[in-house]
Amino acid sequence: MAALLLYAVVRAGHPLADPPPLGVGEAPGPVRLIRRGDVAAVVSAVPEPVSLADRDAERHLDILLDLLADGPVIPLRLGSVAPDEDAVRDEVLGELAPDLSTRLDALDGFVEVHVDADEDELTAIRAVLATDPSLAGARAAARDAADVQVRMSIGEQVADRVVTRRAEKAETLLEELRPFAVGDTGRGPMGGPEDPVLRWAFLVRRDPEPGHRDLARFDEAVERARRDHPELVIGYVGPLPAFHFLGPVETADEPQASRWGW
């Protein structure tokens, strides 16, 4: 028996390739649209029980990127499954179809990009000690100290300074990049001793615009940041669908977000 694997919500008139691409999973069917009103869910048939591998996550993203090239996309969580077309129309789209259409209109012309930054731990420690000779001296003296508590105390002071340095680096990068984005938000833990310096998502316009908050200008800003901060390894991914900029849609009768992400 086949279920329907879901990828995204798009406009009802969103074009698909001819022939349409295959979906994900074992023995996948072609990607197609199930429409309700002005919106449609992008789905493909997949045998039950549904079993997804790591390569399917990459394929899921590839399908979203192909869709994004032709219009706004509301991505759905990998592995979202509906039993049949009626469930897609009633549960996934349902009464929220008009709100989803409004949200698609709001996302039209925008893409998401991800910036990750990190610094080698030893590099950060050396930088901290170079700016605080007294701490560097205490650390050197503590190496020969018989008291374990003394060594632990100095180690904690260094770790705290590294965390502070990471937070300052993150804030500097955000100050440099925010002028070229229309929105931004964190994507996970950062700044701690074991965390990256920055893990952030930005929303930018796909095409050039007078305010310079577009993809080309953001690309340039990232390259400047890489040149200005050689101590950091700065990763940059995009354009992507707006995974992190899908604010909740609330209705009078059902204020809580559904299992589909709104």
N, C-alpha and C positions, 0 to 999 in steps of 0.2 A: 504494500500500500504506500502511496506517495503522499508526502506533506508538501507544504509550500514554505520555502526558505525566503525570508524577507531581507532586502538590502537597504531600501530608502523610500522616502515619499518625494514625489516630483509633481510637476504640473501634469494635468491629464494629456496635454498635447506634446509632452516631452518626446523628442525623437529617439529611436533606438537604431542601432546599426542593422544593416540588411546584408546577410542574415544576422540575426541577433546572436550575441556571444553566449556561450554556455556558462551556467552558474557554478556553484561550488558543491563540494561533497562527492560521494561516490555515485557514479552514473548520473551526473547532473543533467537537468533539462535546460532548454534555452531560457534566457532572461526575457520576461514579458511584463506588461503592465496590467494591473487590475484597477479599474477606474471607479471613482464615486465623485460625482459633481465635477469640480474643477481640478481635483487632485487624483493621483494614482499611486499605488504601491508597486514597487519594483520587486518581482518575485521570480523564483524558478522552482520547478518540481525537484524533489529529492526523495529517495527511498527512505522509508522508516525501518528501524530506528535511525535517526539522524546521527551521523558520526563525522566530526570535522577534525582535520589535521592542521598542523602549523601552516602548511602551504595554502590551506583554504583561507586563512586570515589574509594572506597576501593577495589571493585572488579576489576576495571580498573587497579589499581596498582598491584593487585595479578596476573593478566594476564601478565603484563609487567615483573614481577619478574620470573614467570614461563618461559617466553621466554628467559630472560637473562641467565638462567641456561644452555642454549644450544647454546649460541652464542651472538654476538653483536646485540644491539637493538638501533634504533633511535626512541624514544618515540614521539607520537603525542599528541596534547592537548586533554584533556578529552572533549567529546562532539563533536569532529570533525566528520562530516557526509558527505557522498557522495551519490548522487542519484542512481548510478548504477555502474557496473563493468567497463564500458567504462570510466566513470569519474575518477575512481580510477587509471586506467592505464594511462589516458591522462593528468589529472590534478595533481594527487597526485605524481605519479611516473614520467610520461612524459619524456621530453628530459633530465631531471636531473638524470635519472636512473644510468648512468655511474658515476656521481659525488657522488650519494648516495652510490653506491658500494664502491667507494674509501673511503668514510667517515666511512662506516661499517668496512672496513679493518683497518682503523686508530684506531677505538674503540675496536677492538678485544682484549680481555684479560684485559680490563679496566672496573672498576666500580666506581660509585660515592658514597660518604658517606657525611652525614650532621652532623655538630657539632653546637649545640646551647648552649650558656652559659649565665647565668644570676646570679645576686646577689640581695639579699633582700635589699630594699631601706634603711631600718633602719641600717642594717649591714654596708652598704656603708657610710652612714652619720656618724656613730660612728667611723669608720676607718679614715675618713677625719678629724674629730675633734681631734682624738687621735694623729694625726701627725702634727697638727697646734694648739698649745695651745692658741695662740692669737685669732684665729678665734673662738675657743671654748668659750673663755672668753667673746668675743664680743657677741656671740650668747646667752650666759647665761644672760648677762646684757640687751640685747635687749628684752628679754621676759617681762621685767618690764617697758620698755620704752613707754612713752605716744605717741611718734611720730611713726605713722604707717609706714612712709617712711623709718625710721631707721630699723624697723623690716623687711620690704620688702627687703632692701638692703642687710642685713645680710643673709636672706634666699636665695637671688640670688647668693651671694658669695658661700654659701654652695652647691647650686645646680650646679654651675659652677665647683666646685672642684669634685663633684660626677661624672660629665660628663668627666672631665679629667681623673679621676681614671678609669672609664669604658674604655676609649680609651686605657689607659696604659695596663689594664688587657687584652683587646682584642689583642693588639700587642704582648704581652708576650705569649699568647696562640698560635698565629700564628707563632711566632718564634719557638715554641716548636714542632708544628705539621707539618709545611711546609717541613722539611727535609725528611718526610716519604710519601710525595705525589708528583706526577708528575705535578700537576696543582691545582689551587685553585681560588675561586672567591666568592664574597659576594652574599647573597641570599635575601637581603632586608635591611630596615632601622635598624640601631643598634647604640648604644653608647649614645643616648639621654636620658633624664631623665625618659622617659616612654618606652624606647626601651631596648631589651636585650643587654647584653655585646657583644655577638658575635652571628652571624647567617651566617654560612659559608658552602660552598661546596668544597669538595676535590676530585680530581681524583687520584685513586690508581690502581695498578696492582692487579688483582684478586689472582694470584698465587705468591708464594715467588720468589724473584729475588735478584741477588747479591747487587744491589744498595739500598736494604731495603725500597724501595718505594712501598710496597705492603700492602695488606689488613691486614695480620697478624701483621706486624710491626706497622701499623697505629693503630690497636686495642690496642696494648701495649702502644703506645704513649698517647692515650686517657686515658687509665687507670692511667698512670703516672701523667697526668695533673689533674685528679680527686684527686689523693693523694696529689699532691703538692699544690693544690688550694682548700682546703676544704671550703673556703668562697663562692665558686661558685657552682651552680647547673649546671652540664655539661650533656646535652643530646646528644645522639649519635645514628644515624639511618643509616642503610645500611647493605649490599650493595644494590645499586639502579642503574637503567639505568642512562646514562650520560645526565640528563636533562639540566645541565648548561654548558656542554662542546660540544655544537653542533654549531661550528663556521659557519657563513653564507657561502653558496655556491653561487658564482656569475658567470653568463655567459655573454658573450659579448652582446647578444641580450636582456637579461632580468636581469639587475643587482640587482633589488630589491628582497627582500625575499618574498616568497609566503605566502598565508594564512595558509599553512600547517607547517610553521616553518623554511623554508629554502629559 
